[in-house]
Structures are given as C-alpha cells and as structure tokens.
Amino acid sequence: MDLKSRITELSEKYKEDMVNFLLDMIRIPSLSGKEEKIALRIKREMEKVGFDEVFIDRLGNVIGRIGEGRKIIAVDAHMDTADIGDKELWLINPYEGIISDGIIYGRGAADQKGGIASIIYGGKIIKELGLEDDYTLYIIGTVMKEEGDGLAWQYIINEDSIKPDFVVITEPTNLNIYRA
C-alpha cells in the first residue's frame, strides 16, 4: 500500500478519537489568558498518542515534540477563543459541541481547536508510520492569540529556546495559503 493510502487509512482509523477530542476541547471555555484547563486536556492527548516529550511552558503554551533531528519544524494552533458575545444569539450552546450533517459546531471548532485535533493526530500518524527523519517536529498549542497575537511565539523563541526553521500555522484560511 502506498504512503498516501496508508495515511488516509490511519486518518479514518483515528477519526472517532479526533472527533471526540475536538468535542472535549469545544466544551472547555478557553478565553485568552484562561487557557489552563484546555492546555491540560491537550497535554493529556499528546501523551496518550505517544509524543516523545510533552510539557506546558511557564506562559501556558503546550509543546509536544516528536523526533530529534537537525531541522526544526513547528506546527502551531492557538488554544484560546474569542468571547461568545450574546449567548442568546447563538442557535446552539457554543460550549456544547454538536455534530450535525457531518459538521462539528461549537466555539473554536474551526478557529482553532479543529486544527489542534488534526495536528496532534497527524503527529500520531507520523510516529506510527515511522516517518521521523532528520527533523524535530514540535506541535504547539499557543496562548493569547486572540488578545496578544505574537506574544506566545516571542516567548517560545526567547524563553523556551525553540527556534524553528519552518512554522506551519493552522489558522483557517478557506484553504488558501497565507504568509505570517
């Protein structure tokens, strides 16, 4: 079986786990500066799927590592969400997390808790298929994007001393590529 087919197969195999993890995250309110509960939930999932190292830095970013190669690749998704505003204007409870017609609804489902679920299980698949090479992959859930965009990465670079060669950000872009 070719690699693309194997990745697709494993993605399907872990689909229920990813969906349940995403629903769990949606049910955890995580406004900027109040990400501790979601950080702990993300850390548990990274440990569950077998990351080589997982920690929460002093700012509150969750950092999972796979591999120990020379090239450093980071994949980022922020954990915080904007406030829900007037709850009465929502058609559903924004913190319930529901699935309707194959679509997951709830605060942060697209921006960016869906990205977090995807990249964590992407890391699991990388490990399972033995795709580690001469790179170190960091999967990072960052804090305070909604209120202080850039502060988390400033901390990661200056205090955690993680200086990636490449960073991929899972911010939803309607499938367009953006440069940050």
ZALOMI-731450 format. One record per atom (N, C-alpha, C): residue in three letters; atom name; x, y, z. Coordinates in Angstrom, 2 decimals. Layout:
REM residues N
(r ALA CA (X Y Z));
...
//
This chain:
REM residues 180
(r MET N (0.85 -1.18 0.00));
(r MET CA (0.00 0.00 0.00));
(r MET C (0.89 1.24 0.00));
(r ASP N (0.56 2.21 -0.84));
(r ASP CA (1.37 3.42 -0.91));
(r ASP C (1.15 4.29 0.32));
(r LEU N (2.05 5.25 0.52));
(r LEU CA (2.03 6.08 1.73));
(r LEU C (0.74 6.90 1.84));
(r LYS N (0.29 7.49 0.75));
(r LYS CA (-0.93 8.29 0.79));
(r LYS C (-2.12 7.44 1.25));
(r SER N (-2.23 6.23 0.74));
(r SER CA (-3.32 5.34 1.13));
(r SER C (-3.21 4.96 2.60));
(r ARG N (-2.00 4.73 3.07));
(r ARG CA (-1.79 4.36 4.46));
(r ARG C (-2.16 5.52 5.40));
(r ILE N (-1.78 6.73 5.02));
(r ILE CA (-2.13 7.91 5.82));
(r ILE C (-3.65 8.07 5.86));
(r THR N (-4.29 7.91 4.72));
(r THR CA (-5.76 8.01 4.65));
(r THR C (-6.41 6.94 5.53));
(r GLU N (-5.88 5.74 5.47));
(r GLU CA (-6.41 4.64 6.28));
(r GLU C (-6.30 4.94 7.77));
(r LEU N (-5.15 5.44 8.19));
(r LEU CA (-4.96 5.75 9.61));
(r LEU C (-5.81 6.96 10.03));
(r SER N (-5.97 7.93 9.14));
(r SER CA (-6.84 9.07 9.45));
(r SER C (-8.26 8.60 9.71));
(r GLU N (-8.73 7.67 8.91));
(r GLU CA (-10.07 7.10 9.13));
(r GLU C (-10.12 6.30 10.43));
(r LYS N (-9.05 5.56 10.69));
(r LYS CA (-8.98 4.74 11.90));
(r LYS C (-9.10 5.61 13.15));
(r TYR N (-8.49 6.79 13.13));
(r TYR CA (-8.47 7.66 14.30));
(r TYR C (-9.54 8.75 14.26));
(r LYS N (-10.41 8.71 13.28));
(r LYS CA (-11.42 9.76 13.11));
(r LYS C (-12.28 9.92 14.36));
(r GLU N (-12.79 8.84 14.92));
(r GLU CA (-13.64 8.94 16.10));
(r GLU C (-12.89 9.54 17.28));
(r ASP N (-11.63 9.12 17.47));
(r ASP CA (-10.81 9.69 18.55));
(r ASP C (-10.61 11.19 18.35));
(r MET N (-10.32 11.60 17.10));
(r MET CA (-10.11 13.03 16.81));
(r MET C (-11.38 13.83 17.07));
(r VAL N (-12.51 13.29 16.62));
(r VAL CA (-13.79 13.99 16.81));
(r VAL C (-14.11 14.13 18.29));
(r ASN N (-13.95 13.05 19.04));
(r ASN CA (-14.24 13.11 20.48));
(r ASN C (-13.31 14.08 21.20));
(r PHE N (-12.05 14.11 20.80));
(r PHE CA (-11.09 15.05 21.38));
(r PHE C (-11.51 16.48 21.05));
(r LEU N (-11.89 16.73 19.81));
(r LEU CA (-12.34 18.07 19.43));
(r LEU C (-13.59 18.47 20.22));
(r LEU N (-14.54 17.57 20.36));
(r LEU CA (-15.74 17.88 21.14));
(r LEU C (-15.38 18.20 22.59));
(r ASP N (-14.44 17.44 23.16));
(r ASP CA (-13.98 17.74 24.53));
(r ASP C (-13.42 19.15 24.61));
(r MET N (-12.59 19.53 23.63));
(r MET CA (-11.99 20.86 23.66));
(r MET C (-13.04 21.96 23.52));
(r ILE N (-14.03 21.75 22.65));
(r ILE CA (-15.08 22.76 22.48));
(r ILE C (-15.81 22.98 23.80));
(r ARG N (-15.95 21.95 24.58));
(r ARG CA (-16.69 22.03 25.86));
(r ARG C (-15.90 22.70 26.97));
(r ILE N (-14.66 23.06 26.68));
(r ILE CA (-13.81 23.76 27.65));
(r ILE C (-13.68 25.22 27.21));
(r PRO N (-14.36 26.14 27.89));
(r PRO CA (-14.17 27.56 27.55));
(r PRO C (-12.69 27.92 27.70));
(r SER N (-12.17 28.67 26.73));
(r SER CA (-10.73 28.96 26.76));
(r SER C (-10.45 30.36 26.22));
(r LEU N (-10.98 31.35 26.91));
(r LEU CA (-10.71 32.73 26.52));
(r LEU C (-9.23 33.05 26.73));
(r SER N (-8.74 34.06 26.04));
(r SER CA (-7.33 34.46 26.18));
(r SER C (-6.99 34.72 27.64));
(r GLY N (-5.88 34.15 28.07));
(r GLY CA (-5.44 34.30 29.45));
(r GLY C (-6.08 33.30 30.39));
(r LYS N (-7.00 32.49 29.89));
(r LYS CA (-7.70 31.49 30.71));
(r LYS C (-7.65 30.12 30.02));
(r GLU N (-6.46 29.74 29.57));
(r GLU CA (-6.30 28.52 28.78));
(r GLU C (-5.82 27.30 29.58));
(r GLU N (-5.70 27.43 30.90));
(r GLU CA (-5.10 26.35 31.69));
(r GLU C (-5.82 25.01 31.52));
(r LYS N (-7.15 25.00 31.60));
(r LYS CA (-7.88 23.73 31.51));
(r LYS C (-7.73 23.08 30.15));
(r ILE N (-7.79 23.87 29.09));
(r ILE CA (-7.64 23.28 27.77));
(r ILE C (-6.19 22.83 27.54));
(r ALA N (-5.23 23.57 28.09));
(r ALA CA (-3.83 23.17 27.96));
(r ALA C (-3.61 21.79 28.59));
(r LEU N (-4.18 21.58 29.77));
(r LEU CA (-4.04 20.28 30.43));
(r LEU C (-4.70 19.17 29.61));
(r ARG N (-5.85 19.47 29.00));
(r ARG CA (-6.53 18.47 28.18));
(r ARG C (-5.70 18.12 26.93));
(r ILE N (-5.12 19.13 26.31));
(r ILE CA (-4.28 18.90 25.13));
(r ILE C (-3.03 18.11 25.51));
(r LYS N (-2.43 18.45 26.62));
(r LYS CA (-1.24 17.73 27.10));
(r LYS C (-1.56 16.24 27.28));
(r ARG N (-2.71 15.94 27.90));
(r ARG CA (-3.10 14.54 28.09));
(r ARG C (-3.25 13.81 26.75));
(r GLU N (-3.81 14.48 25.76));
(r GLU CA (-3.99 13.83 24.45));
(r GLU C (-2.65 13.58 23.78));
(r MET N (-1.73 14.54 23.86));
(r MET CA (-0.39 14.34 23.29));
(r MET C (0.31 13.16 23.95));
(r GLU N (0.18 13.06 25.25));
(r GLU CA (0.79 11.93 25.96));
(r GLU C (0.12 10.62 25.56));
(r LYS N (-1.19 10.64 25.44));
(r LYS CA (-1.94 9.44 25.06));
(r LYS C (-1.52 8.90 23.70));
(r VAL N (-1.30 9.78 22.73));
(r VAL CA (-0.97 9.32 21.38));
(r VAL C (0.52 9.04 21.19));
(r GLY N (1.34 9.31 22.20));
(r GLY CA (2.73 8.86 22.16));
(r GLY C (3.79 9.85 21.72));
(r PHE N (3.57 11.14 21.96));
(r PHE CA (4.63 12.11 21.64));
(r PHE C (5.87 11.78 22.47));
(r ASP N (7.04 12.13 21.96));
(r ASP CA (8.29 11.85 22.66));
(r ASP C (8.46 12.69 23.92));
(r GLU N (7.97 13.91 23.88));
(r GLU CA (8.06 14.82 25.03));
(r GLU C (6.85 15.74 24.98));
(r VAL N (6.29 16.04 26.14));
(r VAL CA (5.16 16.97 26.22));
(r VAL C (5.34 17.81 27.48));
(r PHE N (5.19 19.13 27.34));
(r PHE CA (5.25 19.98 28.53));
(r PHE C (4.44 21.25 28.29));
(r ILE N (4.10 21.90 29.37));
(r ILE CA (3.45 23.21 29.32));
(r ILE C (4.48 24.21 29.85));
(r ASP N (4.82 25.19 29.02));
(r ASP CA (5.83 26.16 29.45));
(r ASP C (5.23 27.14 30.46));
(r ARG N (6.06 28.02 30.99));
(r ARG CA (5.60 28.94 32.05));
(r ARG C (4.57 29.94 31.58));
(r LEU N (4.50 30.19 30.27));
(r LEU CA (3.47 31.10 29.75));
(r LEU C (2.14 30.38 29.58));
(r GLY N (2.19 29.05 29.45));
(r GLY CA (0.97 28.27 29.29));
(r GLY C (0.84 27.57 27.95));
(r ASN N (1.82 27.74 27.05));
(r ASN CA (1.82 27.04 25.77));
(r ASN C (2.04 25.55 25.99));
(r VAL N (1.32 24.72 25.26));
(r VAL CA (1.52 23.27 25.32));
(r VAL C (2.45 22.90 24.17));
(r ILE N (3.53 22.22 24.49));
(r ILE CA (4.53 21.89 23.48));
(r ILE C (4.76 20.38 23.48));
(r GLY N (4.50 19.78 22.33));
(r GLY CA (4.75 18.36 22.14));
(r GLY C (5.84 18.19 21.10));
(r ARG N (6.75 17.24 21.36));
(r ARG CA (7.87 17.02 20.45));
(r ARG C (7.86 15.60 19.93));
(r ILE N (8.19 15.47 18.65));
(r ILE CA (8.41 14.18 18.00));
(r ILE C (9.75 14.27 17.29));
(r GLY N (10.63 13.32 17.55));
(r GLY CA (11.92 13.28 16.86));
(r GLY C (12.96 14.17 17.51));
(r GLU N (14.19 14.03 16.97));
(r GLU CA (15.33 14.80 17.49));
(r GLU C (16.28 15.20 16.38));
(r GLY N (15.75 15.49 15.21));
(r GLY CA (16.60 15.83 14.07));
(r GLY C (17.09 17.25 14.07));
(r ARG N (17.94 17.54 13.07));
(r ARG CA (18.57 18.87 12.97));
(r ARG C (17.60 19.96 12.53));
(r LYS N (16.77 19.68 11.55));
(r LYS CA (15.79 20.67 11.09));
(r LYS C (14.65 20.72 12.10));
(r ILE N (14.22 21.93 12.41));
(r ILE CA (13.14 22.09 13.39));
(r ILE C (11.91 22.62 12.67));
(r ILE N (10.84 21.85 12.76));
(r ILE CA (9.56 22.22 12.16));
(r ILE C (8.56 22.38 13.30));
(r ALA N (7.82 23.46 13.29));
(r ALA CA (6.78 23.68 14.29));
(r ALA C (5.45 23.82 13.59));
(r VAL N (4.42 23.21 14.18));
(r VAL CA (3.06 23.37 13.70));
(r VAL C (2.27 23.96 14.87));
(r ASP N (1.63 25.09 14.62));
(r ASP CA (1.01 25.88 15.67));
(r ASP C (-0.49 25.99 15.48));
(r ALA N (-1.21 25.89 16.59));
(r ALA CA (-2.63 26.23 16.64));
(r ALA C (-2.88 26.90 17.98));
(r HIS N (-3.58 28.01 17.97));
(r HIS CA (-3.84 28.68 19.25));
(r HIS C (-5.00 28.02 19.98));
(r MET N (-4.91 28.00 21.30));
(r MET CA (-5.91 27.34 22.14));
(r MET C (-7.04 28.25 22.55));
(r ASP N (-6.81 29.54 22.52));
(r ASP CA (-7.83 30.47 23.02));
(r ASP C (-8.87 30.77 21.94));
(r THR N (-10.02 31.22 22.41));
(r THR CA (-11.10 31.64 21.51));
(r THR C (-11.55 33.03 21.91));
(r ALA N (-12.20 33.69 20.96));
(r ALA CA (-12.85 34.96 21.28));
(r ALA C (-14.06 34.67 22.16));
(r ASP N (-14.52 35.67 22.86));
(r ASP CA (-15.70 35.53 23.70));
(r ASP C (-16.91 35.21 22.83));
(r ILE N (-17.93 34.61 23.41));
(r ILE CA (-19.11 34.23 22.64));
(r ILE C (-20.08 35.38 22.41));
(r GLY N (-19.87 36.50 23.09));
(r GLY CA (-20.80 37.62 22.94));
(r GLY C (-22.13 37.30 23.60));
(r ASP N (-23.20 37.70 22.97));
(r ASP CA (-24.55 37.47 23.49));
(r ASP C (-24.95 36.02 23.24));
(r LYS N (-25.00 35.23 24.29));
(r LYS CA (-25.31 33.80 24.18));
(r LYS C (-26.68 33.57 23.55));
(r GLU N (-27.58 34.50 23.72));
(r GLU CA (-28.94 34.36 23.17));
(r GLU C (-28.94 34.40 21.64));
(r LEU N (-27.90 34.93 21.04));
(r LEU CA (-27.83 34.99 19.58));
(r LEU C (-27.33 33.68 18.95));
(r TRP N (-26.84 32.79 19.77));
(r TRP CA (-26.36 31.50 19.27));
(r TRP C (-27.55 30.56 19.07));
(r LEU N (-27.53 29.81 17.98));
(r LEU CA (-28.57 28.81 17.72));
(r LEU C (-28.36 27.55 18.55));
(r ILE N (-27.11 27.35 18.99));
(r ILE CA (-26.76 26.22 19.86));
(r ILE C (-25.95 26.76 21.03));
(r ASN N (-25.80 25.95 22.06));
(r ASN CA (-24.90 26.32 23.14));
(r ASN C (-23.48 26.27 22.57));
(r PRO N (-22.75 27.39 22.56));
(r PRO CA (-21.43 27.41 21.93));
(r PRO C (-20.42 26.48 22.60));
(r TYR N (-20.69 26.07 23.82));
(r TYR CA (-19.78 25.17 24.54));
(r TYR C (-20.31 23.75 24.62));
(r GLU N (-21.33 23.44 23.85));
(r GLU CA (-21.88 22.08 23.86));
(r GLU C (-21.10 21.16 22.93));
(r GLY N (-20.77 21.64 21.75));
(r GLY CA (-20.09 20.81 20.77));
(r GLY C (-21.05 19.77 20.21));
(r ILE N (-21.59 20.04 19.05));
(r ILE CA (-22.52 19.08 18.45));
(r ILE C (-22.09 18.78 17.01));
(r ILE N (-22.58 17.64 16.52));
(r ILE CA (-22.34 17.25 15.13));
(r ILE C (-23.69 17.22 14.43));
(r SER N (-23.78 17.91 13.30));
(r SER CA (-25.00 17.93 12.51));
(r SER C (-24.61 17.84 11.03));
(r ASP N (-25.15 16.86 10.34));
(r ASP CA (-24.83 16.64 8.92));
(r ASP C (-23.33 16.56 8.67));
(r GLY N (-22.62 15.92 9.59));
(r GLY CA (-21.19 15.72 9.43));
(r GLY C (-20.33 16.93 9.75));
(r ILE N (-20.93 17.99 10.27));
(r ILE CA (-20.19 19.21 10.62));
(r ILE C (-20.21 19.38 12.13));
(r ILE N (-19.06 19.72 12.69));
(r ILE CA (-18.95 19.95 14.13));
(r ILE C (-19.15 21.43 14.40));
(r TYR N (-20.08 21.73 15.32));
(r TYR CA (-20.39 23.11 15.68));
(r TYR C (-20.01 23.35 17.13));
(r GLY N (-19.54 24.56 17.41));
(r GLY CA (-19.21 24.98 18.76));
(r GLY C (-18.07 25.97 18.72));
(r ARG N (-17.91 26.72 19.80));
(r ARG CA (-16.88 27.75 19.87));
(r ARG C (-15.50 27.13 19.71));
(r GLY N (-14.80 27.59 18.69));
(r GLY CA (-13.44 27.13 18.44));
(r GLY C (-13.34 25.94 17.50));
(r ALA N (-14.46 25.40 17.04));
(r ALA CA (-14.41 24.20 16.19));
(r ALA C (-13.49 24.43 14.99));
(r ALA N (-13.60 25.57 14.35));
(r ALA CA (-12.75 25.87 13.20));
(r ALA C (-11.53 26.69 13.61));
(r ASP N (-11.69 27.58 14.56));
(r ASP CA (-10.64 28.53 14.91));
(r ASP C (-10.28 28.41 16.39));
(r GLN N (-9.40 27.55 16.74));
(r GLN CA (-8.53 26.64 16.06));
(r GLN C (-8.49 25.27 16.71));
(r LYS N (-9.48 24.94 17.45));
(r LYS CA (-9.47 23.65 18.14));
(r LYS C (-9.49 22.49 17.15));
(r GLY N (-10.12 22.68 15.99));
(r GLY CA (-10.06 21.66 14.94));
(r GLY C (-8.65 21.47 14.45));
(r GLY N (-7.91 22.56 14.35));
(r GLY CA (-6.50 22.48 13.96));
(r GLY C (-5.68 21.72 14.98));
(r ILE N (-5.96 21.94 16.25));
(r ILE CA (-5.23 21.24 17.32));
(r ILE C (-5.46 19.73 17.21));
(r ALA N (-6.72 19.33 17.07));
(r ALA CA (-7.02 17.90 16.96));
(r ALA C (-6.31 17.29 15.75));
(r SER N (-6.34 17.99 14.64));
(r SER CA (-5.73 17.48 13.41));
(r SER C (-4.22 17.32 13.54));
(r ILE N (-3.55 18.32 14.10));
(r ILE CA (-2.09 18.23 14.14));
(r ILE C (-1.61 17.21 15.18));
(r ILE N (-2.34 17.04 16.25));
(r ILE CA (-1.94 16.03 17.23));
(r ILE C (-2.07 14.64 16.63));
(r TYR N (-3.15 14.38 15.94));
(r TYR CA (-3.30 13.06 15.32));
(r TYR C (-2.42 12.92 14.09));
(r GLY N (-2.07 14.02 13.45));
(r GLY CA (-1.06 13.97 12.39));
(r GLY C (0.27 13.51 12.97));
(r GLY N (0.61 14.01 14.15));
(r GLY CA (1.83 13.57 14.84));
(r GLY C (1.79 12.09 15.17));
(r LYS N (0.65 11.63 15.61));
(r LYS CA (0.50 10.20 15.92));
(r LYS C (0.74 9.35 14.67));
(r ILE N (0.18 9.79 13.56));
(r ILE CA (0.33 9.05 12.30));
(r ILE C (1.79 9.08 11.84));
(r ILE N (2.46 10.21 11.97));
(r ILE CA (3.88 10.30 11.63));
(r ILE C (4.68 9.27 12.41));
(r LYS N (4.42 9.19 13.71));
(r LYS CA (5.14 8.22 14.55));
(r LYS C (4.78 6.78 14.15));
(r GLU N (3.51 6.52 13.96));
(r GLU CA (3.06 5.16 13.65));
(r GLU C (3.65 4.66 12.33));
(r LEU N (3.78 5.55 11.36));
(r LEU CA (4.33 5.15 10.07));
(r LEU C (5.85 5.24 10.02));
(r GLY N (6.46 5.68 11.12));
(r GLY CA (7.93 5.77 11.15));
(r GLY C (8.47 6.82 10.19));
(r LEU N (7.76 7.93 10.07));
(r LEU CA (8.17 8.98 9.14));
(r LEU C (9.14 9.98 9.77));
(r GLU N (9.59 9.70 10.99));
(r GLU CA (10.58 10.59 11.58));
(r GLU C (11.84 10.49 10.73));
(r ASP N (12.51 11.60 10.58));
(r ASP CA (13.74 11.66 9.80));
(r ASP C (14.68 12.62 10.52));
(r ASP N (15.48 13.33 9.78));
(r ASP CA (16.42 14.26 10.40));
(r ASP C (15.74 15.59 10.68));
(r TYR N (14.61 15.52 11.41));
(r TYR CA (13.91 16.73 11.81));
(r TYR C (13.33 16.52 13.20));
(r THR N (13.08 17.62 13.86));
(r THR CA (12.35 17.64 15.11));
(r THR C (11.04 18.35 14.82));
(r LEU N (9.94 17.69 15.17));
(r LEU CA (8.62 18.26 14.93));
(r LEU C (8.03 18.69 16.27));
(r TYR N (7.71 19.97 16.36));
(r TYR CA (7.01 20.49 17.54));
(r TYR C (5.57 20.77 17.15));
(r ILE N (4.64 20.22 17.92));
(r ILE CA (3.23 20.53 17.79));
(r ILE C (2.91 21.43 18.99));
(r ILE N (2.43 22.63 18.72));
(r ILE CA (2.31 23.62 19.79));
(r ILE C (0.91 24.21 19.84));
(r GLY N (0.31 24.17 21.02));
(r GLY CA (-0.93 24.88 21.31));
(r GLY C (-0.55 26.17 22.01));
(r THR N (-0.77 27.29 21.34));
(r THR CA (-0.32 28.57 21.89));
(r THR C (-1.44 29.32 22.60));
(r VAL N (-1.03 30.19 23.49));
(r VAL CA (-1.95 31.01 24.29));
(r VAL C (-2.09 32.41 23.69));
(r MET N (-3.15 33.07 24.07));
(r MET CA (-3.36 34.51 23.89));
(r MET C (-3.29 35.03 22.45));
(r LYS N (-3.64 34.23 21.48));
(r LYS CA (-3.62 34.75 20.10));
(r LYS C (-4.70 35.79 19.91));
(r GLU N (-5.87 35.55 20.47));
(r GLU CA (-6.99 36.48 20.26));
(r GLU C (-6.74 37.84 20.89));
(r GLU N (-5.96 37.90 21.95));
(r GLU CA (-5.72 39.16 22.66));
(r GLU C (-4.30 39.70 22.49));
(r GLY N (-3.36 38.85 22.11));
(r GLY CA (-1.96 39.29 22.04));
(r GLY C (-1.19 38.52 21.00));
(r ASP N (-1.67 38.54 19.76));
(r ASP CA (-1.06 37.77 18.68));
(r ASP C (0.44 38.01 18.61));
(r GLY N (1.20 36.93 18.64));
(r GLY CA (2.66 37.02 18.55));
(r GLY C (3.38 36.88 19.86));
(r LEU N (2.70 37.15 20.97));
(r LEU CA (3.37 37.08 22.28));
(r LEU C (3.81 35.66 22.61));
(r ALA N (2.96 34.68 22.29));
(r ALA CA (3.29 33.29 22.60));
(r ALA C (4.56 32.86 21.87));
(r TRP N (4.68 33.21 20.59));
(r TRP CA (5.86 32.82 19.82));
(r TRP C (7.10 33.59 20.27));
(r GLN N (6.93 34.81 20.68));
(r GLN CA (8.07 35.54 21.22));
(r GLN C (8.61 34.80 22.45));
(r TYR N (7.71 34.32 23.29));
(r TYR CA (8.11 33.57 24.47));
(r TYR C (8.76 32.24 24.08));
(r ILE N (8.15 31.51 23.16));
(r ILE CA (8.68 30.20 22.75));
(r ILE C (10.10 30.34 22.22));
(r ILE N (10.34 31.36 21.42));
(r ILE CA (11.68 31.57 20.85));
(r ILE C (12.67 32.04 21.92));
(r ASN N (12.28 33.04 22.70));
(r ASN CA (13.22 33.65 23.65));
(r ASN C (13.39 32.87 24.95));
(r GLU N (12.33 32.27 25.46));
(r GLU CA (12.40 31.61 26.76));
(r GLU C (12.50 30.08 26.66));
(r ASP N (11.76 29.47 25.73));
(r ASP CA (11.83 28.01 25.57));
(r ASP C (12.99 27.62 24.67));
(r SER N (13.59 28.62 23.99));
(r SER CA (14.72 28.41 23.08));
(r SER C (14.40 27.44 21.94));
(r ILE N (13.18 27.49 21.46));
(r ILE CA (12.79 26.72 20.28));
(r ILE C (12.80 27.70 19.12));
(r LYS N (13.69 27.44 18.17));
(r LYS CA (13.87 28.34 17.03));
(r LYS C (13.67 27.54 15.75));
(r PRO N (12.41 27.45 15.30));
(r PRO CA (12.10 26.61 14.13));
(r PRO C (12.69 27.14 12.82));
(r ASP N (13.01 26.19 11.95));
(r ASP CA (13.38 26.54 10.58));
(r ASP C (12.12 26.86 9.77));
(r PHE N (11.03 26.19 10.11));
(r PHE CA (9.74 26.38 9.44));
(r PHE C (8.62 26.33 10.48));
(r VAL N (7.59 27.14 10.26));
(r VAL CA (6.40 27.10 11.11));
(r VAL C (5.18 27.02 10.20));
(r VAL N (4.30 26.08 10.51));
(r VAL CA (3.02 25.98 9.83));
(r VAL C (1.96 26.35 10.85));
(r ILE N (1.08 27.27 10.47));
(r ILE CA (0.03 27.72 11.38));
(r ILE C (-1.30 27.21 10.85));
(r THR N (-2.11 26.62 11.72));
(r THR CA (-3.35 26.01 11.28));
(r THR C (-4.54 26.96 11.28));
(r GLU N (-4.28 28.23 11.30));
(r GLU CA (-5.35 29.24 11.25));
(r GLU C (-6.21 28.98 10.01));
(r PRO N (-7.54 28.97 10.16));
(r PRO CA (-8.39 28.71 9.00));
(r PRO C (-8.29 29.84 7.97));
(r THR N (-8.07 29.45 6.72));
(r THR CA (-7.86 30.44 5.65));
(r THR C (-8.71 30.14 4.42));
(r ASN N (-9.77 29.36 4.57));
(r ASN CA (-10.61 28.99 3.43));
(r ASN C (-9.79 28.26 2.37));
(r LEU N (-8.84 27.44 2.84));
(r LEU CA (-7.94 26.62 2.02));
(r LEU C (-6.98 27.43 1.17));
(r ASN N (-6.73 28.67 1.52));
(r ASN CA (-5.72 29.48 0.86));
(r ASN C (-4.45 29.45 1.69));
(r ILE N (-3.32 29.65 1.04));
(r ILE CA (-2.05 29.71 1.75));
(r ILE C (-1.78 31.17 2.07));
(r TYR N (-1.45 31.45 3.32));
(r TYR CA (-1.13 32.79 3.77));
(r TYR C (0.26 32.79 4.38));
(r ARG N (0.90 33.89 4.29));
(r ARG CA (2.21 34.05 4.90));
(r ARG C (2.05 34.89 6.16));
(r ALA N (2.65 34.43 7.24));
(r ALA CA (2.53 35.17 8.50));
(r ALA C (3.86 35.70 8.93));
//
